[in-house]
Each structure stands twice: as C-alpha cells, then as structure tokens.
Amino acid sequence: MNIVHVLPVRGPNVFTNRPIMSMKLDLGAYADVESKDCPEFIERLLALLPGLHTHRCSRGHAGGFVERLYEGTYFGHIIEHVALELSEPAGRNASYGKTVYAGSPGIYRVVIECEIEQFSEFLLRTAVDLVKALLRGDSYPLAEKLEEGQAIVRDYALGPSTQSIADAAKRRGIPVQRLNDGNLLQLGYGKYRKYVQATEGWTTRAIAVDIACDKDLTKQFLRDAHIPVPAGVVVRSLHEALQTLRDFSPPLVVKPLDGRQGKGVSLNVMTPEDMVKGFAHASEYGSSSIVIEEMLQGHDYRVLVVNGKMVAASQRVPPRAMGDGLHTISELVAIENQNPLRGEGHEKPLTQIICDGIALDCLKRQGYDLYSVPAEGTVVWMRESHNLSTGGTARDVTDLVHPQTKRVCERAAEAIGLDICGIDLIARDIALPLTRQNGIIELNAAPGIRMHLYPSEGQPRDVGKAIVDMLFPDDHQGRIPIVAVTGTNGKTTTSRMIGQIFTTQGKTVGRTHTGGIWVGHEMITKGDTTGPRSARSVLSNPSVDIAVLECARGGLMREGLGYDWSDVGVITNIQRDHFGQDGIEDDDDILHVKSLIADRVKAGGTVVLNAADPYLIKIQDHPRFQKLSRHIAYFALDADNPVIRQHLRRGGTAYYVKRNWVIEARGPGVDEARMVNLADLPCTWGGQAEFQVENVMAAVAAARSLGVSRETIDQALREFRSDRDNPGRANCYRLGDVNILLDFGHNPAAIAAISKAVRPGASRLTGIVGVPGDRIDSLIEQSGEAAARGFDRLILREDADQRGREPGQTAGIMQKAVRRLEPQKDCRIICDELQALDEALQDTIPGETIVVFFDSVEVVSNRLLELGATPLATLQSQPEANVRREPAAPHRVAVNA
C-alpha cells in the first residue's frame, strides 16, 4: 500500500464546491482485500479510534461506517474515514470525504475537505501510516501524531486578523485566495484585485508604515498636528539612558525605537538599576536606538481607525492571575493557560501568559514570586504592559469614546497617512476629552485586531468588515465577468471567438486555452494552459477587464476550477473521448466532469448548451443545477430542434440557423433577430463547416448574455480568421491544386465532423489520422471506423508520445478497425507525421483535399510553408472539373524543395 501523490485542489471540483486535498493511493497487495477479511484489524482500529462508531457513511445513521467495516469495505474507504476522524483532535474538524476508483486496478483517489493544506496532507498521510501499522499488528503513536497535527495548525492557519478579513470578504461575495503559507490574501479578480496581508492593505502606503515604525518620528508628526504625546528622547547608549533619569521625572518607559507587539518594553522605570535592565531588554528586540519617555498615568486603550474613521476601541488589561487561596501563582497561570481561547502567538483570540524574567520582576514589585499562594480574590499582575501578545485581555469600549477623543485619533492616523491604524493612548477615562488628560503613545501599522474581534468583555466588533469596505466601497464585489468554456470538441475555437468579440468591444481580455495565456494582444506564456493555475494567473492580472477561460477535462478532474463563480458557462458538446483516463469509463462520466462548468455559473448567469446533444439537455433537470436560478441559452443548427422549440415556449432564448443566418430567438412568441450571416464568416467556409457554425452560435450566445451588441459581434466574427486567430483548428492551406487542412481533432466525433465539412467539392479526400495512445482500445477502434467512413484514403500516424503503448500499436488498432469496416480501403501506417505528410503529397490528384490531424501544428505548418503552401482564411472551393471521386491518374507534388 503506497501513496502515489497528494495534491491540493483549491477550487470547486467534481466532488464538492469546497477545496479538497486529493490523494492517489495504490492499495498494492490489499487491492482485492476487504475489511471483513481482517477481523483483528477492525478491532484494533475501533479500539484506537472509538469515534469511528459515530460515522454515518452512506447508511445515513451513526454506526453506518462500522456496519460497512464488518460487512466488508475496501481500504481506500477506510483510510478516508480515519483521516476524517483524526481531524478534530488534531486541530481542525473535517467532515467531508470521498473515495473513488482512479482508473486502474487497486488505484483509488481519496479526498477530504481542506482548509489548511499542510494539515490535510498530514491527515491523509497519517491515516495511511496508521492503517498500515494496524494491519501489521504494530502499535501506533496516536497522541504524538495528534500533537504534530496541532503544531501544523498553529504554524499554518490564518491568523485571527487575516481570517476576519477573509470571512468578511466572503460574506460580501468577494473572491478570496490565499497566496502563501502566511497571511497574504488576494481579494477580487482582474482589474479589481487587491492584496492584503494581516491588516496591511492594498492602499496602505509604505511611507506611512515607515513613519509608524519610527516611534520618535511619529511623535514629531503628532506634535506638529497638535496632538498630545508624552515627552521623551531617543538614546543610543546606556550612558545617555541613565542621563534621562535626571532630565525627566520618573516613572519612565523604555522601548525599542522600531519595536512592535509590546516586545522589549519596560514600564515604571524609576531607578538606575531599572534603567540598566530596561535598556538591555529593549536592545534585544530592536535597533540600537532606544526611546525613553515619560510614563503617562491612566488606562491603556487601543483605538482602531480605518479609512480615516474610528471603528473600534478597547481598554487593554495586563495579564493577571486571580488568587484562590489554594494554588501558587505558577499553578494559577498554568490553569489560565488551559483556557481554550489562549494559544501560542496569534493563533487564538488570546495569547498564553508567559512566566519570564519580566513577569518575575513584576511579581517581585508586588511582593510575590511564582510559589506564592495569593489569597482568594487577590489580583496578581503578571506584567505591567497591556499587549494581547504578552497575555493581556481587552474590554470593548467603542460606544464610550468621547467624540473629541475619537476625532483626535482620526487626526492622528491622518497625520502620517495610515489607512489602517492602531492608536495606543493613555487616558484616565476614554469617555472624557483626551486633551484634558494624557495622550497618544504610539501609532501602529498592520495593527492586531484580535482585541476587537474577541474582547474578554463587551461587544465584538466586525473590524474585518470595515477593512473590506474600505478596499471595496459601495458594496462592489471585486469581480470581473468570467466566461468559462468546456466541451469535448470546439472549446478552444469557441473561447477564441468569444475573446475576439470582447476585444472588438474594447475590453482587455484575459484568455486561457490550449495555445497559451493571452492578456489583450500579448501572449503571456505558450502551451496547454487550460487548468486552474492558468485561470488564476489571468484573474490576478490587474489589467484584465474580462476573463475567457477554456477548461479542459484533465484540469477539471484533477485540480478543479481556478475561480469560484462565472457569469457564463459554455458547454459545446459531450463526445466519446478520454475513456480509460482518471476513472472515466463512459459518456455519463464525461458529463459529470464537464457539468461542473454549469454548476458554477452564478445565480442570474447564463449557461450555454448545445440543444442537439442528448447529454447536455439533461443538465437543466439535475437537482444540483436547479439549486440556483440561472438562464439557459440553447443553440442548434436546426431551427426546429424540439428542445429549442420547447425552450422558447417557456420564454427562453435560443440560437439557430435560418437561411444561412444565425438567429437569436426569444420567448413564446419567437421574436427572431438576425445576428451574423454565415456567408460573411471565413471561419465557417460560408456555412459549409457545420462544426464551426456551432462554435459561432455558442460564442454569439455567450456574448449576447453579457450584453454585447449585434454590430460588435458581427464585426468581430467577420474579422476572425482561422489561419491567424485560431492556430491548429481547421487551418487551411493551398499547395498547387490541392487543399490541405490542419486540425487537432483526435476522437471519432471530430474526425467525422471534419471529413463531412471538407467533402463537398473534393475530388478525393485523404486523411492523415492519429489519436492519443492513452485512450482505451474501443475508442481507438471507433476513431478508425470514423476515419474509414469519412476518407477515401488513409495514412495512420502516431503521436511522438506513445502514452504507454508500444510504437505502432495505436495505429495498428485503428488499421484493424478500418480493414474490418472497409477491407479495400487504401490504408497504410506511417507513424511519423512529417513522413506521412510527404507520402500523401507524393501521390495527389487535382482537386484533392488532405486533412492532417496533427500531433504538432508547428512542425506540420512549417513543413507546408517550406513546400510553398499558402495559408488561407477559408477552404478554397475546388473547380467543378476537378471534382471526381476516382482520378484517372495521380500526380506528385514536390516535397524535397
């Protein structure tokens, strides 16, 4: 039993709309073993993890999973439930899991919901190790592993401040992506995207942060703004520090010039001995510059100002222990630290109280040590500083702040230009004007907001919302329009057409498709970029107005989507392809994968479907699809398609062809409007290429659903040229009196559609055909049969990457299918595609059309250009004199030029 790999799936996926962690598991010798065959294993497992008795599994009741154990279930399923059971005691509860066959004997895909990627991977790997140990009869160090999981959660979970911002953004419908193992988030998409890290926002000025980090410079700015601050100086030596005891009236405060979170701060410095300790302590946490200032008397408050307005205020209380007359101070601190709200650092609402040298000095000044037993009800202060990061607590006082004090705090933030500012002030009573009392002691960039979110007393304040409202005012969701396109065939062409339409509209379009990533007219990268990482690349680009994302099966199946919701989802068709890959066995499996695009169209959005596809018309009736109210736009070549007729009677919108026009029809009265004339579109060969006509209708439907005018669509599609704008898809060349077509088709439906489209006018039709080797034999055979029906002569080639098969094996399977269907067909095998092309060109007849289903479009197109072939925008009609099915005599085209 071995783990093949463990991968995060960060977006909606074929299992659930939540992020998951996916493990590919090889059960090895346990592939055919069920749990009922290992009764001792079951007993050991339930003894170690008794919580498994509560798992419902598919039975729908507590104990359902245990029933499955005794009846017999496979070990992938067991590992899934073990991982889920480990999640809560290890730190974060996970309730969703799924185990499915992964396409090969003994290979399974085990997934669990994922909030923290490192933790979810730990759960899956630990579950495998635990099950293997119990199968061997070994003991397992469960407690140690749970502690390891808890440490991972502490290290990698979002901090409370960042989490509150993420939660507030999600409530607003703003997309949220975590970008690293820390607290860096992307909020929004495209031109609206913004970054935030903890409470440092996209609009936070670096110079304002620099000013806030220099405590002395900050006081200068505040003094210039006539805001009260304590008197003080900056020193760089102990000698200078000791001098301040004569220059200022104790008690004094000693702290690093560039310190944070209360680290290195000493209060109530009265004597030279105190100063020596305070100077040394401050030097440990900052630069060589130390701030020494008068210690203002009063309560310690933190006021939060966001976007120039006060949004919260807290009174901070130093960490303390409450005597009970029974326990020592050390024991009282240990008891308090068991409070589930306390954790290490900033992982929880409160931080654990630390018994360090500062605490010991504080106790000494009160006449205690760690072994003292304070009387019942006695408050023992563990520190003089008030920071939550050193164990302090907070009381919300937002509603008590005096209006004048509130305005002084807002002016303080304005003075240094800080958009998210934590203001520390000392006041006798915050309900009174600040100017009659003491003053502001610090301004903090990227302030912690735990005290406002989780006060020990008083009302919690949703300050994360205030930060999000600043970044995205007027309830803007930070979204750009997203059009997602999938389907077995036609998705690349359709996505390119849609991109062309919006480019013509004047938008900067971010596109992902099989050819690469484009932003506007610039190719960002080349390659097959149809997965979620490519989508996220486009959606993080600040110049993108609209995203058009091609979503292929592999990315959908293995990695899910790179976005949360789209405005338009297009599914061109469902055809027989990819059987035998990733557990896909039939058309329904393909539909399940592709329908994810429809499922993730937002409420009020539009799903564009091929009405002539018997699988796609099932989508509208699926309960999962009916959860949200969406529009459906159907398209079909036939205006009398019964699905379209019924859809129109129900008030829907549809697109079809009538008198060579693409028609937009609406409502039961069938209000028709002409969109584009196919005779004007080079890519459709005047309407002859029906597969391209379907792509055009899908693109028109997508654009119209987002309000694009008919005139813009017509202009864009008139100018859309396959040779320039759609490389590798129905690209036409002319070499002498021979037409040559290059296409990426690699399944039975594509082969049939292309051969049908190029048949009219061709004296002879030659196909150079190849399909990927990772398809199952029956699908390869069906491709061979489609080629036999569609072409007059065939040359069968193979991809350079055999995908696990022996050289010649894939072509051999196709050839057998051709021979079985048409024994007399001219059909030969030439595995190298350039040699196959040269062979086809050595024996042509006038008016012949050669179709090359290529492996590499660059290789084949370069060869044609070397031979002097001319790229064409459309398939050139053959002279009638040359239209003959059987030539009198073949001729040769020079291929050695």
Secondary structure, 3 states (H helix, E strand, C coil): CEEEEEEEECCCCCCCCCCEEEEEEECHHHCCCEHHHCHHHHHHHHHHCHHHHHCCHHHCCCCHHHHHHHHCCEHHHHHHHHHHHHHHHHCCCCCCEEEEECCCCCEEEEEEECCCHHHHHHHHHHHHHHHHHHHHCCCCCHHHHHHHHHHHHHHHCCCHHHHHHHHHHHHCCCCEEECCCCCEEEECCHHHCEEEECCECCCCCHHHHHHHHCHHHHHHHHHHCCCCCCCEEEECCHHHHHHHHHHCCCCEEEEECCCCCCCCCEEEECCHHHHHHHHHHHHCCCCCCEEEEECCCCEEEEEEEECCEEEEEEEEECCEEECCCCCCHHHHHHHHHCCCCEECCCCCCEECCCCCHHHHHHHHHCCCCCCCCCCCCCEEECCCCCCHHHCCEEEECHHHCCHHHHHHHHHHHHHHCCCEEEEEEEECCCCCCHHHCCEEEEEEECCCCHHHHCCCECCCCCHHHHHHHHHCCCCCCCCCCEEEEECCCCHHHHHHHHHHHHHHCCCCEEEEECCEEEECCEEEEECCCCCHHHHHHHHCCCCCCEEEEECCHHHHHHHCCCCCCEEEEEECCCCCCCCCCCCCCCHHHHHHHHCHHHHCEEEEEEEEEECCCCCHHHHHHCCCHHHCCCEEEEEEEECCCHHHHHHHHCCCEEEEEECCEEEEEECCCCEEEEEEEHHHCHHHHHHCCHHHHHHHHHHHHHHHHCCCCHHHHHHHHHCCCHHHHCCCCCEEEEECCEEEEEECCCCHHHHHHHHHHHCCCCCCEEEEECCCCCCCHHHHHHHHHHHHHHCCEEEECCCCCCCCCCCCHHHHHHHHHHHHHCCCCEEEECCCHHHHHHHHHCCECCCCEEEEECCCHHHHHHHHHHCCCEEECCCCCCCHHHCCCCCCCCECCCCCC
